[in-house]
Amino acid sequence: MAPRYGAALCEKRETLGWGPWSVKEGVRYAHAPTLALEQILALRVHLDDSTETNGPLRILPGTHTRGVLTDRELQDLDSRIDSVACTVRKGGVVAMRPLIAHASSKSNRR
């Protein structure tokens, strides 16, 4: 489960709560503060069926209420909370808060 939440930005402006900054493949990123992330609703539109065997999004339920987690907090929660696979039929939509601990597993289809 990934604890970091970065935002791609056109230019670097020092703003309270944003950072640390990094550059990946020429694009500037800053870690977003909890206040900004709490206001976002991400939508995943599925172009194909999402099943247990093709690498579905997995979440740790309820973790979106805990703010930005450290690596240690995330590991602790991952060992105590069972992850849930978000399987969706082709054309379906998953709505999620980015603060929820989430990851995608690798597909085990051949």
Residue frames relative to the residue before (quaternion, step in Angstrom):
aa qw qx qy qz dx dy dz
M 1.0000 0.0000 0.0000 0.0000 0.00 0.00 0.00
A 0.3311 -0.7857 0.4998 0.1526 3.57 -0.82 1.01
P 0.2518 -0.8154 0.5059 0.1260 3.61 -0.63 1.09
R 0.6533 0.5361 -0.3233 0.4257 3.63 1.17 -0.29
Y 0.1151 -0.7942 0.5960 0.0270 3.54 -0.99 0.89
G 0.0136 -0.8351 0.5483 -0.0414 3.55 -0.17 1.28
A 0.2189 -0.7471 0.6127 0.1363 3.51 -1.26 0.49
A 0.3765 -0.7012 0.5569 0.2377 3.58 -0.93 0.91
L 0.0520 -0.8204 0.5683 -0.0340 3.56 -0.80 1.05
C 0.5429 -0.6420 0.4454 0.3077 3.58 -1.13 0.71
E 0.8067 -0.0088 0.0361 0.5899 3.58 0.99 -0.78
K 0.4928 -0.6546 0.4882 0.3004 3.54 -1.23 0.48
R 0.0614 0.7511 -0.6532 0.0736 3.54 -0.85 1.12
E 0.3806 -0.7214 0.5276 0.2375 3.54 -0.64 1.08
T 0.0914 0.7871 -0.5957 0.1314 3.55 -0.53 1.25
L 0.5680 -0.6273 0.4128 0.3368 3.56 -0.85 0.99
G 0.8129 0.2650 -0.2168 0.4711 3.56 -0.89 0.99
W 0.6765 0.4580 -0.2932 0.4966 3.61 1.19 -0.41
G 0.6272 0.5012 -0.4105 0.4323 3.55 -0.89 0.95
P 0.4859 -0.0395 -0.8565 -0.1694 1.53 -2.44 0.31
W 0.4856 -0.6640 0.5063 0.2587 3.50 -1.37 0.44
S 0.0261 0.7711 -0.6361 -0.0094 3.55 -1.25 0.49
V 0.2625 -0.7215 0.6126 0.1878 3.56 -1.34 0.24
K 0.0196 -0.7856 0.6176 -0.0317 3.56 -0.79 1.07
E 0.8380 -0.1010 0.0121 0.5361 3.56 -0.63 1.19
G 0.7445 -0.4377 0.2093 0.4586 3.56 0.96 0.95
V 0.6357 0.5030 -0.3324 0.4822 3.61 1.25 0.00
R 0.3752 -0.7257 0.5358 0.2131 3.60 -0.90 1.00
Y 0.0479 -0.7781 0.6262 0.0043 3.55 -1.06 0.86
A 0.0601 -0.7544 0.6504 0.0660 3.53 -1.26 0.53
H 0.4668 -0.6260 0.5298 0.3310 3.57 -1.08 0.66
A 0.3515 -0.7541 0.5246 0.1803 3.53 -0.85 1.03
P 0.4837 -0.6637 0.4808 0.3072 3.61 -1.08 0.65
T 0.6885 -0.4890 0.3512 0.4042 3.55 -1.24 0.49
L 0.6327 0.5579 -0.3395 0.4161 3.61 0.88 -0.90
A 0.6781 0.4676 -0.2946 0.4844 3.61 0.94 -0.82
L 0.6889 0.5046 -0.2857 0.4350 3.58 0.90 -0.92
E 0.6076 0.5704 -0.3511 0.4269 3.60 1.11 -0.60
Q 0.6913 0.4934 -0.2664 0.4558 3.58 1.21 -0.49
I 0.6215 0.5635 -0.3320 0.4313 3.57 1.28 -0.11
L 0.0864 -0.7347 0.6695 0.0666 3.52 -1.17 0.74
A 0.1823 -0.7942 0.5740 0.0811 3.58 -0.56 1.17
L 0.1720 -0.7714 0.6068 0.0847 3.55 -1.04 0.84
R 0.1323 -0.7656 0.6268 0.0593 3.57 -0.92 0.99
V 0.1535 -0.7796 0.6041 0.0611 3.56 -0.54 1.20
H 0.2612 -0.8006 0.5255 0.1212 3.57 -0.68 1.10
L 0.2771 -0.7757 0.5535 0.1233 3.53 -0.70 1.19
D 0.7460 0.1877 -0.1204 0.6275 3.57 1.33 -0.37
D 0.6369 -0.4792 0.4113 0.4422 3.56 -1.28 0.18
S 0.2151 -0.7222 0.6417 0.1425 3.55 -1.12 0.74
T 0.0115 0.8143 -0.5765 0.0667 3.57 -0.57 1.19
E 0.6998 -0.4461 0.3467 0.4372 3.56 -1.29 0.09
T 0.7370 0.4527 -0.2373 0.4422 3.60 1.08 -0.63
N 0.7437 0.4075 -0.2503 0.4672 3.64 1.14 -0.20
G 0.6958 -0.5359 0.2733 0.3923 3.58 0.98 0.86
P 0.1082 0.8345 -0.5348 0.0766 3.61 0.74 0.95
L 0.5972 -0.5013 0.4718 0.4116 3.52 -1.34 0.27
R 0.1023 -0.7718 0.6256 0.0499 3.59 -0.98 0.88
I 0.1034 -0.8018 0.5876 0.0338 3.59 -0.98 0.85
L 0.3218 -0.6618 0.6263 0.2574 3.53 -1.38 0.24
P 0.3806 -0.7738 0.4546 0.2230 3.61 -0.16 1.28
G 0.8228 0.2746 -0.2140 0.4493 3.54 -1.11 0.83
T 0.5521 0.6507 -0.4000 0.3344 3.61 1.15 -0.29
H 0.5268 0.6404 -0.4126 0.3769 3.62 1.21 -0.27
T 0.6495 0.5281 -0.3202 0.4436 3.62 1.18 -0.36
R 0.6362 0.5802 -0.3033 0.4081 3.60 1.29 -0.13
G 0.5157 -0.6395 0.4249 0.3803 3.60 1.24 0.05
V 0.7153 -0.3828 0.3251 0.4860 3.56 -1.29 -0.36
L 0.2634 -0.8002 0.5279 0.1078 3.55 -0.72 1.12
T 0.4341 -0.6452 0.5523 0.3004 3.55 -1.18 0.59
D 0.6773 -0.4683 0.3621 0.4369 3.57 -1.27 0.25
R 0.6630 0.5130 -0.3033 0.4530 3.59 0.93 -0.87
E 0.6494 0.5069 -0.3140 0.4720 3.61 0.95 -0.86
L 0.6519 0.5263 -0.3042 0.4533 3.53 0.99 -0.87
Q 0.6524 0.5036 -0.3106 0.4736 3.59 0.94 -0.86
D 0.6420 0.5225 -0.3215 0.4598 3.58 0.99 -0.83
L 0.6825 0.4755 -0.2899 0.4734 3.60 0.87 -0.93
D 0.6311 0.5413 -0.3301 0.4470 3.58 1.03 -0.79
S 0.6833 0.4665 -0.2915 0.4802 3.60 1.09 -0.62
R 0.7379 0.4196 -0.2266 0.4776 3.62 1.19 -0.41
I 0.7426 0.3416 -0.1977 0.5410 3.61 1.17 -0.51
D 0.3984 -0.7013 0.5371 0.2468 3.56 -0.88 0.93
S 0.3963 -0.7108 0.5246 0.2498 3.56 -0.86 0.94
V 0.2591 -0.7453 0.5988 0.1374 3.54 -1.25 0.57
A 0.3359 -0.7258 0.5653 0.2022 3.57 -0.90 0.94
C 0.2537 -0.7554 0.5885 0.1366 3.56 -0.92 0.96
T 0.0065 0.8113 -0.5821 0.0534 3.56 0.08 1.29
V 0.0325 -0.8019 0.5929 -0.0666 3.54 -0.96 1.00
R 0.4657 -0.6633 0.5105 0.2873 3.57 -1.07 0.73
K 0.6747 -0.4709 0.3863 0.4169 3.56 -1.28 0.45
G 0.7873 0.2721 -0.2293 0.5035 3.57 -0.85 1.01
G 0.5637 0.6105 -0.3787 0.4075 3.57 1.27 -0.21
V 0.2861 -0.7457 0.5818 0.1536 3.53 -1.31 0.37
V 0.1691 -0.7378 0.6436 0.1134 3.56 -1.09 0.81
A 0.1502 -0.7624 0.6244 0.0795 3.58 -0.85 1.00
M 0.0975 0.8079 -0.5722 0.1021 3.59 -0.81 0.98
R 0.4307 -0.6365 0.5698 0.2912 3.50 -1.29 0.45
P 0.4990 -0.6895 0.4262 0.3067 3.63 -0.73 0.96
L 0.6101 0.5705 -0.3627 0.4132 3.61 1.11 -0.46
I 0.5312 0.6035 -0.4421 0.3976 3.62 1.12 -0.24
A 0.4817 -0.6458 0.4998 0.3179 3.58 -0.94 0.86
H 0.1086 0.8143 -0.5523 0.1418 3.55 -0.63 1.16
A 0.0296 0.7661 -0.6415 0.0281 3.52 -1.29 0.50
S 0.2880 -0.7054 0.6059 0.2290 3.52 -1.29 0.27
S 0.3182 -0.7372 0.5619 0.1988 3.54 -0.90 0.89
K 0.5827 -0.5709 0.4405 0.3749 3.55 -1.25 0.34
S 0.5316 -0.6101 0.4854 0.3310 3.51 -1.18 0.62
N 0.1670 -0.7772 0.5932 0.1268 3.57 -1.04 0.73
R 0.3596 0.7078 -0.5040 0.3402 3.56 1.17 0.66
R 0.2014 -0.7731 0.5857 0.1372 3.58 -1.15 0.51
